[in-house]
Amino acid sequence: MLILGIETSCDETGLALYDSDAGLLAHRVHSQVEMHRAYGGVVPELASRDHIRRLLPLLDDVLAASARSRFDIDAIAVTEGPGLAGALLVGAGVAYGLGYALGKPVVGVHHLEGHLLSPLLARPAPAFPFVALLVSGGHTQLMRVGGLGDYELLGETLDDAAGEAFDKTAQLLGLGYPGGPAVSRLAEFGVDGAVHLPRPLIHSGDLNFSFSGLKTAVLTATQRAANLCEQARADIARAFVAAVVDVLATKAMAALDRTGLDTLVVAGGVGANAQLRARLRDEASRRGVRLYFPPAELCTDNGAMIALAGLARLRAGAGTRSGSFSVRPRWPLGS
């Protein structure tokens, strides 16, 4: 079965073709980072309009790269939510319009389910059950994943997500948007121990996270610096990254202990962070834990993860040929 995956939940337009036998044939992602950089964050209306411009040319590109035509597509999977309402509507409109024209089923996919299943695109792929650490721009969660649709929330952020803390820290350090990669690069030049920042909830006894206080601590550190020179900025960046990584790694290992599982899957854009990957690899090696990441280019939002999740949903009996559709900007994964 050949599945077309469409992802337009926020500021990346992602399309992919996934074959149930041959695997991922081709995928393309257009990032809107440069367009939104001037505003310091995503502008929903601009995001929606850019998805309109990019979707069909990217579809042609993916079809050409995989040597397939639209008539070879057996089904279409599209992100139904959560995300920006206008952006979701663009993807859904194209998906259901194409499905209606081709007479093919369309299935709506939960964006976070796509991220949770994205490590299955790696080789070797993890086997169920496993603990998933989902760290993206808007989400920081620990889940026990028993199989398709079998998701138990173990812990989540009580306020800001790790990705949001990265973006705010980047702003405070004058690094612009998006913050994650820039803060991580600057941290490489910092001195260990030059600045100390708190590890919120690291000893809370539960698996929840909190990063709003860490953002405040970064603000305080920048204000205290008599001269925020390049080295001072690097030292603060290093302390910030170390704090986030310490909390994420500690909670992830605690989740494995609590569930009795020995497989950890990391998904979401922050999962591409080099410092986080290095720390988790060290912890996994020391504890005998099996650790899986999706391919680096599939950590951010992409159509491949949506196609894969859509295939699983179709096999479970989901899908529709109806011309009507809806999107769900707010959609708890447990529902």
C-alpha positions as CSV (number, residue, x, y, z in Angstrom):
1,M,0.0,0.0,0.0
2,L,1.3,3.4,-1.0
3,I,0.5,6.2,1.5
4,L,0.9,9.9,1.0
5,G,1.6,11.7,4.2
6,I,0.8,15.5,4.6
7,E,1.9,17.6,7.6
8,T,1.0,21.2,8.0
9,S,0.3,21.7,11.7
10,C,2.6,24.7,12.2
11,D,5.5,26.2,10.3
12,E,6.8,23.2,8.2
13,T,5.2,21.8,5.1
14,G,6.0,18.1,5.0
15,L,5.0,15.5,2.4
16,A,6.1,11.9,2.0
17,L,5.4,8.7,0.2
18,Y,5.6,5.6,2.3
19,D,5.3,2.1,0.9
20,S,4.1,-0.6,3.2
21,D,6.6,-3.1,1.7
22,A,9.5,-0.9,0.6
23,G,9.4,1.7,3.4
24,L,9.9,5.4,2.9
25,L,10.3,6.2,-0.8
26,A,10.7,10.0,-0.6
27,H,10.0,13.0,1.6
28,R,10.3,16.7,1.5
29,V,10.0,19.4,4.1
30,H,9.9,23.1,3.6
31,S,10.7,25.1,6.7
32,Q,9.2,28.6,7.2
33,V,11.9,29.6,9.7
34,E,13.4,32.4,7.6
35,M,9.9,33.9,7.0
36,H,9.0,34.0,10.7
37,R,12.4,35.0,12.0
38,A,11.7,38.7,11.5
39,Y,8.8,38.4,13.9
40,G,10.5,36.3,16.6
41,G,8.0,33.5,16.3
42,V,5.4,31.9,14.1
43,V,2.7,34.2,12.6
44,P,-0.3,31.9,12.0
45,E,-1.7,33.7,9.0
46,L,1.6,33.8,7.2
47,A,2.1,30.1,8.0
48,S,-1.2,29.2,6.4
49,R,-0.6,31.1,3.3
50,D,2.8,29.6,2.8
51,H,1.4,26.1,3.2
52,I,-0.9,26.9,0.3
53,R,2.0,28.0,-1.9
54,R,4.2,25.0,-1.1
55,L,1.9,21.9,-0.9
56,L,1.3,21.1,-4.5
57,P,4.9,21.8,-5.8
58,L,6.2,19.6,-2.9
59,L,3.8,16.9,-3.9
60,D,5.1,17.0,-7.5
61,D,8.6,16.9,-6.1
62,V,7.9,13.8,-3.9
63,L,6.2,12.0,-6.7
64,A,9.1,12.7,-9.1
65,A,11.7,11.6,-6.6
66,S,9.9,8.3,-6.0
67,A,9.0,7.7,-9.7
68,R,5.3,7.5,-8.8
69,S,2.2,9.3,-10.1
70,R,-0.8,10.5,-8.1
71,F,-2.8,7.6,-9.5
72,D,-0.4,5.2,-7.7
73,I,-1.4,6.5,-4.3
74,D,-3.6,4.1,-2.4
75,A,-4.5,6.3,0.6
76,I,-3.7,9.7,2.2
77,A,-2.8,10.5,5.8
78,V,-3.0,14.1,7.0
79,T,-2.3,15.8,10.3
80,E,-5.8,16.6,11.8
81,G,-4.4,18.2,14.9
82,P,-3.3,19.6,17.3
83,G,-1.8,22.7,15.7
84,L,-2.7,26.0,14.2
85,A,-6.3,25.9,12.9
86,G,-5.6,27.7,9.6
87,A,-2.5,25.6,8.8
88,L,-4.3,22.4,9.6
89,L,-7.1,23.4,7.3
90,V,-4.8,23.9,4.4
91,G,-3.3,20.4,4.7
92,A,-6.7,18.8,5.3
93,G,-8.3,20.6,2.3
94,V,-5.6,19.3,0.0
95,A,-5.7,15.8,1.4
96,Y,-9.5,15.4,1.2
97,G,-9.7,17.1,-2.1
98,L,-7.1,14.8,-3.6
99,G,-8.7,11.8,-1.9
100,Y,-12.1,12.7,-3.4
101,A,-10.7,13.3,-6.8
102,L,-8.8,9.9,-6.8
103,G,-11.4,8.0,-5.0
104,K,-9.0,7.0,-2.2
105,P,-9.5,6.9,1.6
106,V,-8.2,9.7,3.8
107,V,-7.3,9.3,7.4
108,G,-6.7,12.0,10.0
109,V,-3.6,11.6,12.2
110,H,-2.8,13.0,15.6
111,H,0.4,15.0,15.2
112,L,1.9,13.7,18.5
113,E,1.1,10.1,17.5
114,G,3.2,10.7,14.4
115,H,6.1,11.8,16.6
116,L,5.7,8.9,18.9
117,L,5.8,6.4,16.0
118,S,8.5,8.2,14.0
119,P,11.4,6.1,15.5
120,L,9.8,3.2,13.8
121,L,11.2,4.7,10.6
122,A,14.7,4.0,11.8
123,R,16.6,0.7,11.2
124,P,16.6,-1.1,13.5
125,A,13.2,-0.1,14.8
126,P,12.1,-0.4,18.4
127,A,9.5,-3.0,19.4
128,F,6.5,-2.3,21.7
129,P,6.2,-1.6,24.5
130,F,8.6,1.3,25.2
131,V,8.9,4.6,27.1
132,A,8.8,7.6,24.8
133,L,10.3,11.0,25.6
134,L,8.5,13.5,23.4
135,V,10.3,16.8,23.3
136,S,9.2,19.3,20.7
137,G,8.6,23.0,20.5
138,G,5.3,22.9,22.3
139,H,5.3,19.5,24.1
140,T,7.4,17.8,26.7
141,Q,5.9,14.5,27.8
142,L,6.9,11.0,28.9
143,M,4.6,8.3,27.6
144,R,4.4,4.5,27.9
145,V,3.6,3.3,24.4
146,G,2.2,-0.2,24.4
147,G,1.2,-0.2,20.7
148,L,-1.0,1.8,18.3
149,G,-3.4,3.8,20.3
150,D,-2.1,2.4,23.6
151,Y,-0.6,5.5,25.2
152,E,-0.2,6.1,28.9
153,L,0.8,9.6,30.0
154,L,3.5,9.2,32.6
155,G,4.4,12.9,33.0
156,E,4.3,16.2,31.2
157,T,5.3,19.8,31.6
158,L,3.2,21.8,34.0
159,D,4.0,25.1,32.2
160,D,6.4,25.7,29.3
161,A,7.8,23.0,27.1
162,A,11.6,22.5,26.8
163,G,11.5,23.9,23.2
164,E,9.7,27.0,24.4
165,A,12.4,27.5,27.0
166,F,15.1,27.2,24.4
167,D,13.4,29.9,22.3
168,K,13.0,32.3,25.2
169,T,16.7,31.7,26.2
170,A,17.8,32.4,22.7
171,Q,15.9,35.7,22.7
172,L,17.4,36.7,26.0
173,L,20.9,35.9,24.7
174,G,20.2,37.9,21.4
175,L,20.3,34.8,19.2
176,G,17.0,35.2,17.5
177,Y,14.5,32.6,16.3
178,P,14.4,29.6,16.4
179,G,16.3,29.2,19.6
180,G,17.2,25.5,19.9
181,P,20.0,25.0,17.5
182,A,21.5,28.5,18.2
183,V,21.6,28.0,22.0
184,S,23.1,24.5,21.6
185,R,25.9,25.8,19.3
186,L,26.7,28.7,21.6
187,A,26.8,26.3,24.6
188,E,29.7,24.5,23.1
189,F,31.9,27.5,23.8
190,G,30.8,27.9,27.4
191,V,32.7,26.9,30.5
192,D,31.3,24.2,32.8
193,G,30.3,25.5,36.2
194,A,30.8,29.2,35.3
195,V,27.0,29.7,35.8
196,H,24.7,27.6,37.8
197,L,21.0,27.3,37.0
198,P,18.3,25.3,38.8
199,R,17.0,21.9,37.7
200,P,13.2,22.4,38.2
201,L,11.3,19.4,39.6
202,I,14.3,17.1,39.2
203,H,13.7,15.7,42.7
204,S,9.9,16.0,42.7
205,G,9.3,12.3,42.9
206,D,7.0,12.3,39.9
207,L,7.6,12.5,36.2
208,N,6.4,16.0,35.5
209,F,8.5,18.9,34.1
210,S,8.6,22.6,34.6
211,F,10.7,25.0,32.6
212,S,9.2,28.5,33.3
213,G,11.4,28.9,36.4
214,L,14.4,28.0,34.4
215,K,13.6,30.8,31.9
216,T,13.3,33.2,34.8
217,A,16.7,32.1,36.1
218,V,18.3,32.7,32.7
219,L,16.8,36.2,32.7
220,T,18.2,36.9,36.1
221,A,21.7,35.6,35.0
222,T,21.7,37.9,32.0
223,Q,20.7,40.9,34.2
224,R,23.4,40.1,36.7
225,A,26.2,39.9,34.2
226,A,28.0,43.3,34.3
227,N,29.0,42.9,30.7
228,L,27.1,40.4,28.6
229,C,30.1,39.6,26.4
230,E,30.3,36.7,24.1
231,Q,31.9,34.4,26.7
232,A,29.3,35.3,29.3
233,R,26.5,34.5,26.8
234,A,28.2,31.2,26.1
235,D,28.5,30.3,29.8
236,I,24.8,31.0,30.3
237,A,23.9,29.0,27.3
238,R,26.0,26.1,28.5
239,A,24.4,26.2,32.0
240,F,20.9,26.3,30.4
241,V,21.5,23.4,28.1
242,A,23.1,21.4,31.0
243,A,20.0,22.0,33.2
244,V,17.5,21.0,30.5
245,V,19.4,17.9,29.6
246,D,19.9,16.9,33.2
247,V,16.2,17.2,33.9
248,L,15.1,15.4,30.7
249,A,17.6,12.5,31.1
250,T,16.9,12.1,34.8
251,K,13.1,11.9,34.3
252,A,13.4,9.6,31.3
253,M,15.5,7.1,33.3
254,A,13.1,7.4,36.2
255,A,10.2,6.5,33.8
256,L,12.0,3.4,32.7
257,D,12.5,2.4,36.3
258,R,8.9,3.0,37.2
259,T,7.5,1.1,34.2
260,G,10.0,-1.7,34.3
261,L,10.8,-1.3,30.6
262,D,14.3,-1.2,29.1
263,T,13.6,0.6,25.8
264,L,13.6,4.4,25.5
265,V,12.4,6.2,22.3
266,V,13.1,9.9,21.9
267,A,11.0,11.9,19.4
268,G,10.4,15.6,18.6
269,G,12.5,18.4,17.4
270,V,14.5,18.8,20.7
271,G,15.3,15.2,20.3
272,A,17.9,16.3,17.7
273,N,19.8,18.2,20.3
274,A,23.4,16.9,20.3
275,Q,23.9,17.4,24.1
276,L,20.7,15.5,24.9
277,R,21.6,12.7,22.6
278,A,25.1,12.3,24.1
279,R,23.8,12.3,27.7
280,L,21.0,9.8,26.9
281,R,23.5,7.5,25.1
282,D,25.8,7.6,28.2
283,E,22.9,6.8,30.5
284,A,21.6,4.0,28.2
285,S,25.0,2.4,28.0
286,R,25.5,2.5,31.7
287,R,22.1,1.0,32.5
288,G,21.8,-1.4,29.6
289,V,18.9,0.5,28.1
290,R,18.0,0.2,24.4
291,L,17.8,3.7,23.0
292,Y,16.2,4.8,19.7
293,F,16.0,8.1,17.9
294,P,14.3,8.8,14.6
295,P,16.7,9.8,11.8
296,A,17.9,13.3,12.5
297,E,16.1,14.8,9.5
298,L,12.8,13.3,10.8
299,C,12.9,14.7,14.3
300,T,11.1,17.9,13.2
301,D,7.6,17.9,11.8
302,N,7.5,15.9,8.6
303,G,5.2,13.9,6.3
304,A,7.0,10.6,6.8
305,M,5.8,10.2,10.4
306,I,2.2,11.1,9.3
307,A,2.3,8.6,6.5
308,L,3.6,5.8,8.9
309,A,1.0,6.6,11.5
310,G,-1.7,6.8,8.8
311,L,-0.8,3.4,7.5
312,A,-1.2,1.9,11.0
313,R,-4.5,3.7,11.4
314,L,-5.8,2.4,8.1
315,R,-4.8,-1.2,9.0
316,A,-6.8,-0.7,12.2
317,G,-9.9,0.2,10.1
318,A,-9.7,4.0,10.1
319,G,-10.3,6.2,7.0
320,T,-13.1,7.8,5.1
321,R,-14.1,8.6,1.5
322,S,-16.4,11.4,2.7
323,G,-16.0,14.9,1.1
324,S,-16.5,16.5,4.5
325,F,-13.7,17.0,7.0
326,S,-12.7,18.8,10.1
327,V,-9.5,19.7,12.0
328,R,-8.8,19.6,15.8
329,P,-6.4,22.4,16.9
330,R,-6.7,21.2,20.4
331,W,-6.7,17.4,20.6
332,P,-5.5,15.4,23.7
333,L,-3.6,12.4,22.6
334,G,-5.5,10.2,25.1
335,S,-8.8,10.9,23.3
